[in-house]
Amino acid sequence: MTDPKALRNAFGAFATGVTVITTRQPDGTPRGFTANSFTSVSLDPPLLLVCLAKTAHSADVFAEAPHFAVNILAEDQKAVSGLFASRTPDKFQNCAWTPGHADVPLLDGALAQFACANHQLVDAGDHLILIGRIEAFATNEGQPLGYFRGNYFSIGIERDLAEAAAAAKGSRLGAVLACNDGVLLKDDHGALSLPLAPQPTLDSLTAALTAQGLTPTIDFVYAAFDDHATSGHAVYYHGKVSGTLPPGYRILPLADLATAPLANPVEAQMLTRYADDFKNGSFTLYHGTESSGHVRQIGAR
């Protein structure tokens, strides 16, 4: 019998694009989910397909909807992907979108948008294959958001920032990791801090958390700045983590982030920004120094 975990790892050995599939319920309520199982099928007739897990909450809605849309995400839409991968009920209130052909929701800023009629539904094991007949489409300039071995990747500045941090003496690398309805923190007898890597590399950070019985997923750089106190760099990634909480860690609820008593004031400011970003549904990147810098948007509102 095939090992599902091994098969999933094998499927993850090739890079894919990230899409958000959208439709409307019979009462007009918009619905959507993130998927990376999307491909073109035919030019004549114009067909594409997406895969939908039968266990997904929106499976029945998409199976019965007469129309749906496929939105190919751009590299600055990681937050949009995360939003539609979550079970947050107000997804469409936290992103920019426009009604399109047949009134299907189209996400602003996407590289391509395809409005489709439900052409055929195929039962395929634990998934449904939804084949759409393209009735309208549009494209925009930009770079794609990719997905590989459980992580996002893009042609942005993130790799350069991380490599610079890893190479510089006195650097540190940490992460703001969402867990359930809060953020993972280290708790050293009441002194709270964000998780840091033993060595300033992503592999080191992932290995350290995995050794504690946690499963981290790193998404993108959330802050990168010069630290004058150490004459090095600091890079913090955004991501999520799951698993049984080990001793010495705690989950700080989202409502408490803005007033969190972190030992490092820079990390405290970071969590205040994270709380605002989460509320706005649009994540940002901070770069500069530990005392001043710039914030730029990396996820569409």
Beta strands, then each sheet from edge to edge (+ up, - down):
strand 1: 16-17
strand 2: 19-24
strand 3: 30-35
strand 4: 38-43
strand 5: 46-53
strand 6: 67-72
strand 7: 97-99
strand 8: 105-107
strand 9: 112-124
strand 10: 127-139
strand 11: 146-148
strand 12: 151-153
strand 13: 172-179
strand 14: 182-188
strand 15: 191-193
strand 16: 215-227
strand 17: 232-242
strand 18: 249-253
strand 19: 284-289
strand 20: 293-297
sheet 1: 1+ 11- 12+
sheet 2: 3+ 2- 6+ 9- 10+ 5- 4+
sheet 3: 7+ 8-
sheet 4: 15+ 14- 13+ 17+ 16- 19- 20+
sheet 5: 15+ 14- 18+
end
